């Protein structure tokens, strides 16, 4: 079972939005997906509880960080992929989830504040020697998006397709859907492309 950790020190980066939409994309790609929500806000679980489909799956109760390894060991026979969502946090909180991750996905909004904040997360991930991919999220069609991509590319791989600011991402957070299951073809294509990029990194 492969494990993807969504991590961002700064709140509002689009971390949970990517977690739920890429989980749906992976499910549509034929993967057996387990989602774990370690964020006390429970946004990923709230989305899942409003979802009518049985997949992706969640446990009856999410583990504490120090029980994560045992939970993943128990899930390996049933799932191909586990996506872990964590709270915006200082790097020391990342130790246990990083130890279990095969890949870290770091969403970043194209703003100076977000670019400054991402440094601590990148340092923690590099110290743990875990592969990582940046995903630009909530992107305007403007020069600042291109500049942010160039800055991030100096530190690691950036997903080839950006996640734009679209109403569908907010709406599906309330309905329990992924944008891949809606009529918004542009949003669906974005998520499919990011999933292909992430999957390529996960497979080496």
N, C-alpha and C positions, 0 to 999 in steps of 0.2 A: 504494500500500500504506500502510495506517495503522499507526502504531507506538504501543504502550502500554508504558510503563515502570512496573514495580512498585518503589516506593522506600520505605524506612523506615530511619531511622538506628538504631532499637532492634531488637535481635534478638527473635524470638518473637512478632512482631506478626501473623503469619499471612500474610506476603507471598507465600511460595511456595505455600501452600495456595490462596490466591486465584488465583495465576498458573495453576496447573494446572486448577483447576475452571472458571475463566472461559475458558480455552483450549478446554476440552471444550464448554462452552456455546456458544462462538462457532462451533465446528466443527458442532455440531448445528443451528446457525442457518444453515448453508450457507456459512460463510466458510472460505477456504483459509488455515489458520493455521500460522505458523512460530513455534516457541519457541526462544529463546536463553537460555542459562544462563551468566551471567557471575560467578556466585557460586562461589568455589573449593570450597565444600562440595559442590556438585553435586547438591543435593537435587532440583531439577526434572529434571535429566537422569536421576537414579536412578529417579524415578517413571516417566519416559518409557520407560526401558529395560525396565521390568517390564510395560509396556503391550502388549497384543496387537494393538490397532488400529493402523493405519498413520497415522491422523490424531489430533491435530495432528502436524505434522512437526518434526523436529530435524535439524540438520546433523551430519555425521560428527564434527565438532569445532567447539566454540564459539569465537568470535573473542576476541582480546584487546580491551580497550576501545578502543585506538587504531586497531584494524582494523574497528570496528563499522560505521562509515559505508560503507566499501567492501562489507562483507558485505550490508548492507541494500540498497545499490544493485543488487547482483547478484541479490537475491531478489525485487525488485519485480515482475518479469514473472510470477512463479509463485505469489505469495501475495497475499491481500487484507489480512491482518493479521499483524503480528509482535508477540509479547509478550516483553519482555525482563525477566528476573529478575536482580537485582544483590545483592551482599552488603550487610548492614547496614554503613553506612559514614559517614564524615564527608563533609560536602557537597563538598569538593574532588574526591572520587572521582566525583561525579555529572556532572562537566563534559561528558565525551564522550557518555555516554548521554543526558543532557538535550538536547544539541545535535541528537540524532536523534529525540527523542520528539515525538509529536503530542499525547499526553496522559500525565499521570502519575497513577497510582493509589496512594494512600497509605493502607495499612491501619493502623488504630490500635485497640489494646485500650482499653476504658474504665477506665483506672486513672490515678491522678495521675502516676506515673512515666512512663507512655507519653505522656500529654498534654504533660508537660514536655519529653520528648525529641523530640517531633514538630516543635518550633519551628525547628530547624536545617534540617530537610528542607524545610519550607514556605518558609523564607527563600531557600534555594538555588533552588527551583522558581520562586518569584516573580521572583527576579533574572534567571532565564533566560527569563521571560515565556512559560512553557509552561502551558497549561490543566491543572488538576488536580482530582481528586475524592477526598474522604476516604471510606473504607469502615470502619465499625466492625466489628471482628471479635472472635470468642470472647466474645460478649456475654451476660451473665446477664440474666434478667428482673428488673431492679432499678433503683432510682432513679439509681444511678451511670451507667447507660447513657444515660438521658435527659439527665443533666447533661453527659456527655461530648459528646453530639450538639449540645447548645446551645453549648458552648465551641468546638467545631470549626466550627460554622456561622458564627461570627464571623470566621473566616479564609478560608472557601471553601465550595464545595458539598459536601454530605454525601449519599452514596447513600441512597436512600429506604428501603431494607431493610437491616437489620443481619444479620451472619453470626453465628449463635448457636454456642455451644459444643456440638458434636454428635460422637458417636462416629464417624459416617460419614466425617467429614473426615479423621480419623486413619486409619481403616481403608483408605480409598481411596488414601492416600499409599503404602501398602504393596502394594496390588494393581494399581496402574496404571490405575485407573478414575477417573472424575469422579463426584461425587455425583449428577449428572444421569443417570447410567447405572445407578443403584442403585434399590432399592425405598424409599429414604428420601425420601418425597415432600416433606416439609417442607424438607429440605436442598436438594433439587432446585429447589423453588420460590424459595428464597432466592437461589440462584445465578442462576437465570433472571432474577429481578427486578434483581439487581445488574448483570448483563450488559446488560439493557435500559437501565439508568441510565447505565452507562459508554458504551454505544453511542450514546446520545443526546448525551452530552458530546463524544464523538469526532467525531460528524457535525456538531457545531456547534449 
